[in-house]
Each structure stands twice: as C-alpha cells, then as structure tokens.
Amino acid sequence: MAATLVQQPRYVDVADERWDENAQFIASARQDIPRLVAEVHRLRRLLGGPDQEPADG
C-alpha cells in the first residue's frame, strides 16, 4: 500500500514516513500500468492467444 501526505487531518498514516517516495510510485503507476497492459496484449497477439482490448480503448 502506498499513501501520500495530502490530507489533513491524517486519515492514512504509514510508519516509514516515505510520503514523497509513495507519491512518486503512484504517479509512475499511472503511466506504467497502461504500458504493462499494452505489452501483455502485444505479447498475446504474438503468441496467437486470446486478446481482448478494453472497452474504453
């Protein structure tokens, strides 16, 4: 779980206080996850397996 320090009072708190690192992870995931999904689709097409594109494109 990743949490960032953006709320006051704190609703979520983490013991390691790695707020900036968590925020960077979340921001990167917004780009990395779609790329990962696209790569899975590409590899499935190469292997001739079932590949279903998401409904929202």
mmCIF file as gemmi writes it, N, C-alpha and C atoms, coordinates in Angstrom:
data_model
loop_
_atom_site.group_PDB
_atom_site.id
_atom_site.type_symbol
_atom_site.label_atom_id
_atom_site.label_alt_id
_atom_site.label_comp_id
_atom_site.label_asym_id
_atom_site.label_entity_id
_atom_site.label_seq_id
_atom_site.pdbx_PDB_ins_code
_atom_site.Cartn_x
_atom_site.Cartn_y
_atom_site.Cartn_z
_atom_site.occupancy
_atom_site.B_iso_or_equiv
_atom_site.pdbx_formal_charge
_atom_site.auth_seq_id
_atom_site.auth_asym_id
_atom_site.pdbx_PDB_model_num
ATOM 1 N N . MET Axp A 1 ? 0.842 -1.172 0 1 0 ? 1 A 1
ATOM 2 C CA . MET Axp A 1 ? 0 0 0 1 0 ? 1 A 1
ATOM 3 C C . MET Axp A 1 ? 0.88 1.225 0 1 0 ? 1 A 1
ATOM 4 N N . ALA Axp A 2 ? 0.509 2.194 -0.783 1 0 ? 2 A 1
ATOM 5 C CA . ALA Axp A 2 ? 1.244 3.451 -0.821 1 0 ? 2 A 1
ATOM 6 C C . ALA Axp A 2 ? 0.302 4.568 -0.391 1 0 ? 2 A 1
ATOM 7 N N . ALA Axp A 3 ? 0.785 5.424 0.471 1 0 ? 3 A 1
ATOM 8 C CA . ALA Axp A 3 ? -0.017 6.55 0.922 1 0 ? 3 A 1
ATOM 9 C C . ALA Axp A 3 ? 0.798 7.822 0.779 1 0 ? 3 A 1
ATOM 10 N N . THR Axp A 4 ? 0.12 8.899 0.482 1 0 ? 4 A 1
ATOM 11 C CA . THR Axp A 4 ? 0.796 10.185 0.392 1 0 ? 4 A 1
ATOM 12 C C . THR Axp A 4 ? 0.197 11.11 1.449 1 0 ? 4 A 1
ATOM 13 N N . LEU Axp A 5 ? 0.968 12.096 1.814 1 0 ? 5 A 1
ATOM 14 C CA . LEU Axp A 5 ? 0.527 13.034 2.839 1 0 ? 5 A 1
ATOM 15 C C . LEU Axp A 5 ? -0.135 14.227 2.155 1 0 ? 5 A 1
ATOM 16 N N . VAL Axp A 6 ? -1.432 14.096 1.847 1 0 ? 6 A 1
ATOM 17 C CA . VAL Axp A 6 ? -2.175 15.171 1.2 1 0 ? 6 A 1
ATOM 18 C C . VAL Axp A 6 ? -3.439 15.529 1.967 1 0 ? 6 A 1
ATOM 19 N N . GLN Axp A 7 ? -3.748 14.776 2.974 1 0 ? 7 A 1
ATOM 20 C CA . GLN Axp A 7 ? -4.967 15.048 3.718 1 0 ? 7 A 1
ATOM 21 C C . GLN Axp A 7 ? -4.618 15.561 5.12 1 0 ? 7 A 1
ATOM 22 N N . GLN Axp A 8 ? -5.5 16.383 5.636 1 0 ? 8 A 1
ATOM 23 C CA . GLN Axp A 8 ? -5.309 16.909 6.979 1 0 ? 8 A 1
ATOM 24 C C . GLN Axp A 8 ? -6.662 16.958 7.635 1 0 ? 8 A 1
ATOM 25 N N . PRO Axp A 9 ? -6.964 16.338 8.718 1 0 ? 9 A 1
ATOM 26 C CA . PRO Axp A 9 ? -6.02 15.53 9.489 1 0 ? 9 A 1
ATOM 27 C C . PRO Axp A 9 ? -5.687 14.233 8.762 1 0 ? 9 A 1
ATOM 28 N N . ARG Axp A 10 ? -4.659 13.58 9.217 1 0 ? 10 A 1
ATOM 29 C CA . ARG Axp A 10 ? -4.203 12.357 8.577 1 0 ? 10 A 1
ATOM 30 C C . ARG Axp A 10 ? -5.234 11.247 8.748 1 0 ? 10 A 1
ATOM 31 N N . TYR Axp A 11 ? -5.731 10.75 7.625 1 0 ? 11 A 1
ATOM 32 C CA . TYR Axp A 11 ? -6.646 9.601 7.638 1 0 ? 11 A 1
ATOM 33 C C . TYR Axp A 11 ? -5.867 8.309 7.432 1 0 ? 11 A 1
ATOM 34 N N . VAL Axp A 12 ? -4.779 8.424 6.705 1 0 ? 12 A 1
ATOM 35 C CA . VAL Axp A 12 ? -3.9 7.283 6.438 1 0 ? 12 A 1
ATOM 36 C C . VAL Axp A 12 ? -2.514 7.686 6.895 1 0 ? 12 A 1
ATOM 37 N N . ASP Axp A 13 ? -1.862 6.816 7.589 1 0 ? 13 A 1
ATOM 38 C CA . ASP Axp A 13 ? -0.513 7.108 8.052 1 0 ? 13 A 1
ATOM 39 C C . ASP Axp A 13 ? 0.327 5.853 7.877 1 0 ? 13 A 1
ATOM 40 N N . VAL Axp A 14 ? 1.572 6.043 7.499 1 0 ? 14 A 1
ATOM 41 C CA . VAL Axp A 14 ? 2.475 4.905 7.346 1 0 ? 14 A 1
ATOM 42 C C . VAL Axp A 14 ? 3.657 5.103 8.267 1 0 ? 14 A 1
ATOM 43 N N . ALA Axp A 15 ? 4.159 4.014 8.79 1 0 ? 15 A 1
ATOM 44 C CA . ALA Axp A 15 ? 5.228 4.088 9.775 1 0 ? 15 A 1
ATOM 45 C C . ALA Axp A 15 ? 6.533 4.583 9.182 1 0 ? 15 A 1
ATOM 46 N N . ASP Axp A 16 ? 6.786 4.287 7.894 1 0 ? 16 A 1
ATOM 47 C CA . ASP Axp A 16 ? 8.08 4.647 7.321 1 0 ? 16 A 1
ATOM 48 C C . ASP Axp A 16 ? 8.181 6.115 6.897 1 0 ? 16 A 1
ATOM 49 N N . GLU Axp A 17 ? 7.066 6.828 6.87 1 0 ? 17 A 1
ATOM 50 C CA . GLU Axp A 17 ? 7.021 8.247 6.503 1 0 ? 17 A 1
ATOM 51 C C . GLU Axp A 17 ? 7.668 8.536 5.151 1 0 ? 17 A 1
ATOM 52 N N . ARG Axp A 18 ? 7.504 7.62 4.217 1 0 ? 18 A 1
ATOM 53 C CA . ARG Axp A 18 ? 8.076 7.787 2.874 1 0 ? 18 A 1
ATOM 54 C C . ARG Axp A 18 ? 7.05 8.43 1.946 1 0 ? 18 A 1
ATOM 55 N N . TRP Axp A 19 ? 6.556 9.581 2.339 1 0 ? 19 A 1
ATOM 56 C CA . TRP Axp A 19 ? 5.498 10.266 1.617 1 0 ? 19 A 1
ATOM 57 C C . TRP Axp A 19 ? 5.89 10.573 0.173 1 0 ? 19 A 1
ATOM 58 N N . ASP Axp A 20 ? 7.061 11.152 -0.03 1 0 ? 20 A 1
ATOM 59 C CA . ASP Axp A 20 ? 7.489 11.537 -1.373 1 0 ? 20 A 1
ATOM 60 C C . ASP Axp A 20 ? 7.692 10.317 -2.267 1 0 ? 20 A 1
ATOM 61 N N . GLU Axp A 21 ? 8.292 9.267 -1.72 1 0 ? 21 A 1
ATOM 62 C CA . GLU Axp A 21 ? 8.512 8.053 -2.499 1 0 ? 21 A 1
ATOM 63 C C . GLU Axp A 21 ? 7.175 7.415 -2.888 1 0 ? 21 A 1
ATOM 64 N N . ASN Axp A 22 ? 6.233 7.417 -1.969 1 0 ? 22 A 1
ATOM 65 C CA . ASN Axp A 22 ? 4.914 6.865 -2.253 1 0 ? 22 A 1
ATOM 66 C C . ASN Axp A 22 ? 4.207 7.671 -3.343 1 0 ? 22 A 1
ATOM 67 N N . ALA Axp A 23 ? 4.299 8.994 -3.265 1 0 ? 23 A 1
ATOM 68 C CA . ALA Axp A 23 ? 3.678 9.84 -4.282 1 0 ? 23 A 1
ATOM 69 C C . ALA Axp A 23 ? 4.296 9.569 -5.643 1 0 ? 23 A 1
ATOM 70 N N . GLN Axp A 24 ? 5.62 9.398 -5.703 1 0 ? 24 A 1
ATOM 71 C CA . GLN Axp A 24 ? 6.288 9.102 -6.967 1 0 ? 24 A 1
ATOM 72 C C . GLN Axp A 24 ? 5.844 7.747 -7.524 1 0 ? 24 A 1
ATOM 73 N N . PHE Axp A 25 ? 5.703 6.757 -6.649 1 0 ? 25 A 1
ATOM 74 C CA . PHE Axp A 25 ? 5.226 5.433 -7.066 1 0 ? 25 A 1
ATOM 75 C C . PHE Axp A 25 ? 3.838 5.528 -7.685 1 0 ? 25 A 1
ATOM 76 N N . ILE Axp A 26 ? 2.943 6.249 -7.024 1 0 ? 26 A 1
ATOM 77 C CA . ILE Axp A 26 ? 1.574 6.386 -7.515 1 0 ? 26 A 1
ATOM 78 C C . ILE Axp A 26 ? 1.565 7.117 -8.854 1 0 ? 26 A 1
ATOM 79 N N . ALA Axp A 27 ? 2.335 8.193 -8.96 1 0 ? 27 A 1
ATOM 80 C CA . ALA Axp A 27 ? 2.393 8.95 -10.215 1 0 ? 27 A 1
ATOM 81 C C . ALA Axp A 27 ? 2.963 8.096 -11.34 1 0 ? 27 A 1
ATOM 82 N N . SER Axp A 28 ? 3.976 7.325 -11.071 1 0 ? 28 A 1
ATOM 83 C CA . SER Axp A 28 ? 4.579 6.467 -12.09 1 0 ? 28 A 1
ATOM 84 C C . SER Axp A 28 ? 3.62 5.36 -12.515 1 0 ? 28 A 1
ATOM 85 N N . ALA Axp A 29 ? 2.868 4.832 -11.573 1 0 ? 29 A 1
ATOM 86 C CA . ALA Axp A 29 ? 1.941 3.738 -11.88 1 0 ? 29 A 1
ATOM 87 C C . ALA Axp A 29 ? 0.897 4.174 -12.893 1 0 ? 29 A 1
ATOM 88 N N . ARG Axp A 30 ? 0.532 5.442 -12.896 1 0 ? 30 A 1
ATOM 89 C CA . ARG Axp A 30 ? -0.467 5.936 -13.853 1 0 ? 30 A 1
ATOM 90 C C . ARG Axp A 30 ? 0.016 5.768 -15.279 1 0 ? 30 A 1
ATOM 91 N N . GLN Axp A 31 ? 1.321 5.797 -15.492 1 0 ? 31 A 1
ATOM 92 C CA . GLN Axp A 31 ? 1.893 5.589 -16.823 1 0 ? 31 A 1
ATOM 93 C C . GLN Axp A 31 ? 2.322 4.137 -17.016 1 0 ? 31 A 1
ATOM 94 N N . ASP Axp A 32 ? 2.888 3.552 -15.993 1 0 ? 32 A 1
ATOM 95 C CA . ASP Axp A 32 ? 3.472 2.22 -16.13 1 0 ? 32 A 1
ATOM 96 C C . ASP Axp A 32 ? 2.437 1.121 -16.301 1 0 ? 32 A 1
ATOM 97 N N . ILE Axp A 33 ? 1.33 1.196 -15.591 1 0 ? 33 A 1
ATOM 98 C CA . ILE Axp A 33 ? 0.313 0.14 -15.672 1 0 ? 33 A 1
ATOM 99 C C . ILE Axp A 33 ? -0.292 0.064 -17.074 1 0 ? 33 A 1
ATOM 100 N N . PRO Axp A 34 ? -0.708 1.176 -17.689 1 0 ? 34 A 1
ATOM 101 C CA . PRO Axp A 34 ? -1.215 1.072 -19.06 1 0 ? 34 A 1
ATOM 102 C C . PRO Axp A 34 ? -0.168 0.517 -20.04 1 0 ? 34 A 1
ATOM 103 N N . ARG Axp A 35 ? 1.098 0.888 -19.845 1 0 ? 35 A 1
ATOM 104 C CA . ARG Axp A 35 ? 2.151 0.335 -20.708 1 0 ? 35 A 1
ATOM 105 C C . ARG Axp A 35 ? 2.3 -1.16 -20.504 1 0 ? 35 A 1
ATOM 106 N N . LEU Axp A 36 ? 2.206 -1.601 -19.272 1 0 ? 36 A 1
ATOM 107 C CA . LEU Axp A 36 ? 2.302 -3.021 -18.972 1 0 ? 36 A 1
ATOM 108 C C . LEU Axp A 36 ? 1.142 -3.788 -19.61 1 0 ? 36 A 1
ATOM 109 N N . VAL Axp A 37 ? -0.062 -3.255 -19.487 1 0 ? 37 A 1
ATOM 110 C CA . VAL Axp A 37 ? -1.228 -3.906 -20.084 1 0 ? 37 A 1
ATOM 111 C C . VAL Axp A 37 ? -1.068 -3.963 -21.604 1 0 ? 37 A 1
ATOM 112 N N . ALA Axp A 38 ? -0.608 -2.881 -22.215 1 0 ? 38 A 1
ATOM 113 C CA . ALA Axp A 38 ? -0.388 -2.87 -23.669 1 0 ? 38 A 1
ATOM 114 C C . ALA Axp A 38 ? 0.648 -3.915 -24.065 1 0 ? 38 A 1
ATOM 115 N N . GLU Axp A 39 ? 1.673 -4.08 -23.281 1 0 ? 39 A 1
ATOM 116 C CA . GLU Axp A 39 ? 2.698 -5.084 -23.574 1 0 ? 39 A 1
ATOM 117 C C . GLU Axp A 39 ? 2.129 -6.5 -23.459 1 0 ? 39 A 1
ATOM 118 N N . VAL Axp A 40 ? 1.27 -6.742 -22.486 1 0 ? 40 A 1
ATOM 119 C CA . VAL Axp A 40 ? 0.627 -8.055 -22.36 1 0 ? 40 A 1
ATOM 120 C C . VAL Axp A 40 ? -0.216 -8.336 -23.602 1 0 ? 40 A 1
ATOM 121 N N . HIS Axp A 41 ? -0.981 -7.339 -24.058 1 0 ? 41 A 1
ATOM 122 C CA . HIS Axp A 41 ? -1.786 -7.505 -25.268 1 0 ? 41 A 1
ATOM 123 C C . HIS Axp A 41 ? -0.892 -7.796 -26.471 1 0 ? 41 A 1
ATOM 124 N N . ARG Axp A 42 ? 0.201 -7.079 -26.589 1 0 ? 42 A 1
ATOM 125 C CA . ARG Axp A 42 ? 1.121 -7.27 -27.714 1 0 ? 42 A 1
ATOM 126 C C . ARG Axp A 42 ? 1.695 -8.686 -27.7 1 0 ? 42 A 1
ATOM 127 N N . LEU Axp A 43 ? 2.118 -9.135 -26.543 1 0 ? 43 A 1
ATOM 128 C CA . LEU Axp A 43 ? 2.696 -10.472 -26.442 1 0 ? 43 A 1
ATOM 129 C C . LEU Axp A 43 ? 1.663 -11.557 -26.723 1 0 ? 43 A 1
ATOM 130 N N . ARG Axp A 44 ? 0.434 -11.338 -26.27 1 0 ? 44 A 1
ATOM 131 C CA . ARG Axp A 44 ? -0.629 -12.309 -26.567 1 0 ? 44 A 1
ATOM 132 C C . ARG Axp A 44 ? -0.874 -12.408 -28.065 1 0 ? 44 A 1
ATOM 133 N N . ARG Axp A 45 ? -0.857 -11.249 -28.745 1 0 ? 45 A 1
ATOM 134 C CA . ARG Axp A 45 ? -1.043 -11.272 -30.201 1 0 ? 45 A 1
ATOM 135 C C . ARG Axp A 45 ? 0.103 -12.033 -30.868 1 0 ? 45 A 1
ATOM 136 N N . LEU Axp A 46 ? 1.328 -11.807 -30.409 1 0 ? 46 A 1
ATOM 137 C CA . LEU Axp A 46 ? 2.479 -12.519 -30.971 1 0 ? 46 A 1
ATOM 138 C C . LEU Axp A 46 ? 2.369 -14.024 -30.776 1 0 ? 46 A 1
ATOM 139 N N . LEU Axp A 47 ? 1.83 -14.428 -29.639 1 0 ? 47 A 1
ATOM 140 C CA . LEU Axp A 47 ? 1.707 -15.849 -29.329 1 0 ? 47 A 1
ATOM 141 C C . LEU Axp A 47 ? 0.432 -16.459 -29.895 1 0 ? 47 A 1
ATOM 142 N N . GLY Axp A 48 ? -0.415 -15.626 -30.467 1 0 ? 48 A 1
ATOM 143 C CA . GLY Axp A 48 ? -1.656 -16.119 -31.052 1 0 ? 48 A 1
ATOM 144 C C . GLY Axp A 48 ? -2.719 -16.466 -30.031 1 0 ? 48 A 1
ATOM 145 N N . GLY Axp A 49 ? -2.58 -15.954 -28.822 1 0 ? 49 A 1
ATOM 146 C CA . GLY Axp A 49 ? -3.553 -16.235 -27.771 1 0 ? 49 A 1
ATOM 147 C C . GLY Axp A 49 ? -4.691 -15.254 -27.784 1 0 ? 49 A 1
ATOM 148 N N . PRO Axp A 50 ? -5.646 -15.482 -26.904 1 0 ? 50 A 1
ATOM 149 C CA . PRO Axp A 50 ? -6.796 -14.567 -26.827 1 0 ? 50 A 1
ATOM 150 C C . PRO Axp A 50 ? -6.351 -13.208 -26.322 1 0 ? 50 A 1
ATOM 151 N N . ASP Axp A 51 ? -6.845 -12.195 -26.98 1 0 ? 51 A 1
ATOM 152 C CA . ASP Axp A 51 ? -6.508 -10.826 -26.594 1 0 ? 51 A 1
ATOM 153 C C . ASP Axp A 51 ? -7.754 -9.981 -26.726 1 0 ? 51 A 1
ATOM 154 N N . GLN Axp A 52 ? -8.171 -9.424 -25.637 1 0 ? 52 A 1
ATOM 155 C CA . GLN Axp A 52 ? -9.385 -8.631 -25.638 1 0 ? 52 A 1
ATOM 156 C C . GLN Axp A 52 ? -9.019 -7.221 -25.22 1 0 ? 52 A 1
ATOM 157 N N . GLU Axp A 53 ? -9.244 -6.26 -26.114 1 0 ? 53 A 1
ATOM 158 C CA . GLU Axp A 53 ? -8.962 -4.877 -25.806 1 0 ? 53 A 1
ATOM 159 C C . GLU Axp A 53 ? -9.976 -4.354 -24.815 1 0 ? 53 A 1
ATOM 160 N N . PRO Axp A 54 ? -9.561 -3.432 -23.955 1 0 ? 54 A 1
ATOM 161 C CA . PRO Axp A 54 ? -10.526 -2.841 -23.01 1 0 ? 54 A 1
ATOM 162 C C . PRO Axp A 54 ? -11.629 -2.084 -23.755 1 0 ? 54 A 1
ATOM 163 N N . ALA Axp A 55 ? -12.812 -2.062 -23.187 1 0 ? 55 A 1
ATOM 164 C CA . ALA Axp A 55 ? -13.961 -1.44 -23.828 1 0 ? 55 A 1
ATOM 165 C C . ALA Axp A 55 ? -13.771 0.061 -24.02 1 0 ? 55 A 1
ATOM 166 N N . ASP Axp A 56 ? -13.011 0.713 -23.109 1 0 ? 56 A 1
ATOM 167 C CA . ASP Axp A 56 ? -12.852 2.16 -23.205 1 0 ? 56 A 1
ATOM 168 C C . ASP Axp A 56 ? -11.643 2.566 -24.039 1 0 ? 56 A 1
ATOM 169 N N . GLY Axp A 57 ? -10.954 1.638 -24.647 1 0 ? 57 A 1
ATOM 170 C CA . GLY Axp A 57 ? -9.868 1.932 -25.564 1 0 ? 57 A 1
ATOM 171 C C . GLY Axp A 57 ? -8.609 2.1 -24.877 1 0 ? 57 A 1
